[in-house]
Amino acid sequence: MTDPRIRLLVVDDSNFVRIALRKMLEPASDIEIVGEARNGAEALRLSRKLKPHVVAMDLNMPIMDGIEAVQAIAAEKGPPCIMVSNETSEGAAATIRALETGAVDFVCKNSSFITFDMASIERQLTEKVRHWGRWRMALTGEAVGTPTPTPVVEHLAAPRSVARGHPPDLIVVGVSTGGPVALAELLGALGALPCPLVVAQHMPASFTAGFAASLARSLGRPVVEGGDGAVLGPGTVTILRGGGDWIVRRPASGRFSLHAADPAETIYHPSADRLFRSAAEAAESPVAVVLTGMGEDGSTGAAAFAERRFPVLVQEPATCAVDGMPKAAIRAGVATEVLPVAGIARKLNALFSLA
């Protein structure tokens, strides 16, 4: 008996975009597009009727837009919604609002679907539909052909020891899918930052400035986008500019600064691995944090922390929107502690108080 296919509902007011998305997903034999909607109101009606496992949701539509539709579907505990948004400042701001209010993930498209990398869109969309479709099928009790996740305690043989006695002089965070919610929780629970905190959040270049501004407004603390040459000051949270990779250096002046690096050979940018490796070299007592995210970014870079006995705090996989990054760090044996987000915040606050 074969496993059931992932049922997908496509929502976009453009007939051309709906056709393009259908063509992208046709090669995936485990995904079936069960319906198409032209606006959020139709999406809500078809979500109730067709019971899809995943919804690919446009943002700007007549009658009911994507954000309103996501909120309504989430309120009914309906299927996870992946936003398919334009890579513009307006699209970025709206996508961030959607992620903060119920959407689980996003894929960027160019408004014309001509100048954007179609292969990249297809790869990301297929991967994310599969992930969230299987998640939904597991939640509803449908067969998915994948084993039950192993409890994290079986992955973590023994936490490695760390050097102790010094407060952090730099905190670096790697995060991807589920980041807006996890970061808001983490940063909101932290006290005053005695050192810089730098975040590698996987996002396009047009998204990170708006994301930083949104966090600053909601948290009431300094959150900025950082790029080449940016100086990292104590008390400030810096979101690395999206789309590229960045490293930390500490010149003779003693102040940390950001510098552009050659892009890593991965679809995920900014690279947490690149950030972590540079932080382990530049700082005297850094702390790495690995939060929710798809893929394995961060585990290789955290190995540089393990070599120097610096702490690596990893989010408990069961509390993640997507547990790929935390599980990779745990499997690699680089985690010093595995905690929920609130526990990571408490641990950092305790480290800040070290004399």
C-alpha positions in Angstrom: 0.0 0.0 0.0 1.4 3.4 -1.0 1.4 6.4 1.2 -1.2 9.1 0.5 0.0 12.1 -1.5 0.4 15.5 0.0 -2.7 17.6 -0.8 -1.8 21.2 -1.7 -4.1 24.2 -2.2 -2.7 27.0 -4.4 -3.9 30.5 -3.8 -3.0 33.4 -6.1 -5.1 36.0 -7.9 -2.9 35.6 -11.0 -3.8 32.7 -13.3 -0.3 32.8 -14.8 1.3 32.3 -11.3 -1.1 29.5 -10.5 -0.1 27.7 -13.7 3.6 28.4 -13.0 3.3 26.9 -9.5 1.4 23.9 -10.9 4.2 23.3 -13.5 6.8 23.5 -10.8 5.2 20.9 -8.7 4.1 18.5 -11.4 7.4 16.5 -11.2 6.8 15.7 -7.5 4.9 12.5 -7.6 4.1 12.7 -3.8 2.4 16.1 -4.1 -1.1 16.6 -5.6 -2.7 20.1 -6.2 -6.3 19.5 -5.1 -7.6 23.0 -5.7 -6.8 26.6 -6.7 -8.2 29.8 -5.3 -8.1 33.4 -6.5 -8.4 35.2 -3.2 -8.3 34.6 0.5 -12.1 34.1 0.8 -12.0 31.3 -1.7 -8.9 29.9 0.0 -10.8 29.7 3.3 -13.8 28.0 1.7 -11.7 25.5 -0.2 -9.5 24.8 2.9 -12.6 23.7 4.8 -14.0 21.7 1.9 -10.9 20.0 0.4 -8.9 19.5 3.7 -5.5 20.1 2.1 -2.3 19.3 4.0 -0.6 22.6 2.9 -1.7 25.9 1.4 0.6 28.0 -0.8 -0.7 31.5 -0.2 -0.2 34.7 -2.1 -0.2 38.0 -0.2 -1.9 40.7 -2.2 -5.4 39.6 -3.4 -8.8 41.1 -3.7 -11.7 40.5 -1.3 -9.5 38.9 1.4 -5.7 39.2 1.3 -3.2 36.5 2.3 -2.6 37.8 5.8 -6.3 37.8 6.6 -6.7 34.3 5.1 -3.8 32.9 7.1 -5.1 34.3 10.3 -8.6 32.8 9.6 -7.1 29.4 8.7 -4.8 29.4 11.7 -7.7 30.3 14.0 -9.5 27.1 12.8 -6.4 25.0 13.3 -6.3 24.4 9.6 -3.4 23.4 7.3 0.0 25.2 7.5 0.3 28.1 5.1 3.4 28.9 3.1 3.5 32.4 1.8 4.6 32.9 -1.8 5.5 36.5 -1.8 7.2 39.2 -4.0 10.8 40.0 -3.1 10.1 43.7 -2.6 10.1 45.9 0.5 6.3 45.8 0.5 6.3 42.0 0.0 8.9 41.6 2.7 7.0 43.6 5.3 3.7 41.8 4.5 5.5 38.4 4.7 7.0 39.2 8.1 3.5 40.1 9.3 2.1 36.8 8.0 4.9 34.9 9.7 4.2 36.7 13.0 0.4 35.9 12.7 0.2 32.3 11.6 2.1 31.5 8.4 4.8 28.8 8.9 7.2 29.6 6.0 7.7 31.6 2.8 9.1 31.3 -0.7 10.0 34.4 -2.7 9.0 35.0 -6.3 9.5 37.9 -8.7 6.3 39.5 -9.6 6.8 38.6 -13.3 8.4 35.1 -12.6 10.8 36.0 -15.4 13.9 37.6 -13.8 13.9 35.3 -10.7 15.7 32.0 -10.4 12.9 29.6 -11.3 15.0 26.5 -10.3 15.5 28.0 -6.9 11.8 28.7 -6.4 10.9 25.2 -7.5 13.5 23.6 -5.2 12.5 25.6 -2.2 8.7 25.3 -2.7 8.9 21.5 -3.2 11.1 21.0 -0.2 8.8 23.2 2.0 5.6 21.7 0.8 7.0 18.2 1.5 8.1 19.1 5.0 4.9 20.8 6.1 2.7 18.3 4.3 4.3 15.4 6.2 4.1 17.4 9.4 0.4 17.9 8.8 -0.2 14.3 7.9 1.6 13.1 11.0 -0.6 15.5 13.0 -3.8 14.1 11.5 -2.7 10.5 11.8 -2.2 9.8 8.1 0.6 7.6 6.9 3.7 9.5 5.7 6.3 6.7 5.2 8.7 8.3 7.7 9.7 6.9 11.1 8.6 8.5 14.3 11.1 11.1 15.4 13.6 9.7 18.0 13.4 11.6 21.3 16.2 14.1 21.7 17.6 12.4 24.8 18.7 9.4 22.6 20.6 11.8 20.3 22.5 13.5 23.1 24.8 11.0 24.6 26.5 13.5 27.0 26.7 17.3 27.0 30.2 18.4 26.4 32.0 20.4 29.0 32.7 24.1 28.6 35.2 26.6 29.9 33.5 28.7 32.7 34.0 31.9 34.6 33.7 34.6 32.0 30.6 36.5 30.9 30.0 36.4 27.1 31.7 39.0 25.0 29.7 38.0 21.8 26.5 36.0 21.2 25.8 34.5 17.8 22.5 33.0 16.8 21.7 30.7 13.8 18.0 30.3 12.9 15.8 29.6 9.9 12.2 28.5 9.5 10.2 29.6 12.5 12.7 32.3 13.3 10.5 35.3 13.7 8.5 33.7 16.5 11.5 32.1 18.2 13.6 35.2 18.1 10.9 37.4 19.4 10.5 35.0 22.4 14.3 34.8 23.0 15.0 38.5 22.7 12.0 39.5 24.7 13.1 37.3 27.6 16.7 38.6 27.7 17.8 41.3 30.1 20.2 44.1 29.2 22.8 42.9 26.7 26.3 43.5 28.0 27.7 42.4 24.6 26.7 42.4 20.9 24.2 39.7 19.7 24.3 38.8 16.0 21.7 36.8 14.2 22.0 34.7 11.0 18.4 34.4 10.0 17.9 32.7 6.6 16.2 35.4 4.6 16.5 37.3 1.3 18.4 40.6 1.2 15.1 42.6 0.8 13.6 41.1 4.0 16.1 41.6 6.8 15.9 45.4 7.2 12.1 45.1 7.6 12.5 42.2 9.9 14.9 44.1 12.2 12.6 47.1 12.3 9.7 44.9 13.2 11.6 43.3 16.0 12.7 46.7 17.3 9.2 48.0 17.3 7.7 44.9 19.1 10.5 44.5 21.6 11.4 48.1 22.3 15.1 47.4 22.1 17.8 48.2 19.5 17.6 45.8 16.6 19.4 46.7 13.4 20.3 45.2 10.1 24.1 44.7 9.7 26.3 44.6 6.6 29.8 45.1 5.5 31.8 47.3 8.0 29.1 47.5 10.6 30.4 47.9 14.1 28.8 45.7 16.7 28.1 47.5 19.9 27.0 46.2 23.3 23.3 46.2 23.9 22.4 46.0 20.2 20.9 43.0 18.3 22.2 42.8 14.7 20.3 40.9 12.0 22.8 40.0 9.3 21.8 41.3 5.9 20.1 38.6 4.0 21.1 36.9 0.8 24.9 36.8 1.5 27.3 35.5 4.1 29.1 37.5 6.8 31.9 37.0 9.3 32.9 38.8 12.5 36.3 40.3 13.1 37.9 42.1 16.0 40.6 44.5 14.9 43.1 46.2 17.2 40.4 48.8 18.3 38.8 46.0 20.2 35.3 46.5 18.7 33.7 43.6 16.8 32.8 44.4 13.1 31.0 42.6 10.3 32.6 41.8 6.9 31.3 40.2 3.7 32.4 36.7 3.0 32.4 34.6 -0.2 29.0 32.9 -0.3 28.9 29.4 1.0 27.8 26.6 -1.4 24.3 26.3 0.1 20.8 27.5 -0.5 20.7 29.0 3.0 22.0 32.5 3.6 23.3 34.2 5.7 25.3 31.2 6.8 25.3 30.4 10.5 28.4 28.2 9.9 30.4 31.1 8.6 29.3 33.4 11.4 30.0 30.8 14.1 33.5 29.9 12.9 34.5 33.6 12.7 33.1 34.3 16.1 35.0 31.4 17.7 38.2 32.9 16.3 37.5 36.6 17.0 35.9 36.5 20.5 37.4 35.5 23.9 34.2 34.1 25.5 31.4 33.8 22.8 28.2 31.8 23.1 26.5 30.2 20.1 22.8 29.6 19.9 21.1 27.2 17.4 17.3 27.7 17.0 14.6 26.3 14.9 15.3 25.8 11.2 15.3 23.6 8.1 18.6 22.0 7.1 21.9 21.6 9.0 23.3 25.1 9.1 25.2 25.9 12.3 26.4 22.4 13.2 29.7 22.7 11.4 30.4 26.2 12.6 29.6 25.2 16.2 32.4 22.6 16.0 34.8 25.5 16.2 33.1 26.4 19.6 33.4 22.8 20.7 37.2 22.8 20.0 37.6 25.8 22.2 35.2 24.7 24.9 32.8 27.6 24.2 29.1 27.1 25.0 26.6 26.0 22.3 23.0 26.3 23.4 20.5 24.4 21.2 16.8 24.6 21.1 14.9 21.5 22.2 13.8 19.9 18.9 10.3 19.1 20.2 9.7 22.9 20.7 10.9 23.9 17.1 8.7 24.8 14.1 11.3 22.8 12.2 13.9 20.8 14.1 16.6 20.2 11.4 19.2 22.7 12.6 19.0 21.8 16.3 19.0 18.0 15.6 22.1 18.4 13.3 24.0 20.2 16.1 22.9 17.5 18.6 24.0 14.7 16.3 27.3 16.4 15.7 28.0 16.3 19.5 28.6 20.1 19.7 25.7 21.0 22.0 26.4 21.9 25.6 22.8 22.2 26.6 19.5 21.5 24.9 16.7 23.8 26.1 13.4 25.4 25.1 13.7 29.0 24.0 12.8 30.3 27.5 15.5 28.1 29.0 18.1 29.4 26.6 17.1 33.0 27.6 17.5 32.1 31.3 20.9 30.5 30.7 22.1 33.6 28.8 20.9 35.9 31.6 22.7 33.8 34.1 25.9 34.0 32.0 25.5 37.8 31.8 25.6 38.0 35.6 29.0 36.3 35.9 31.6 38.5 37.5 
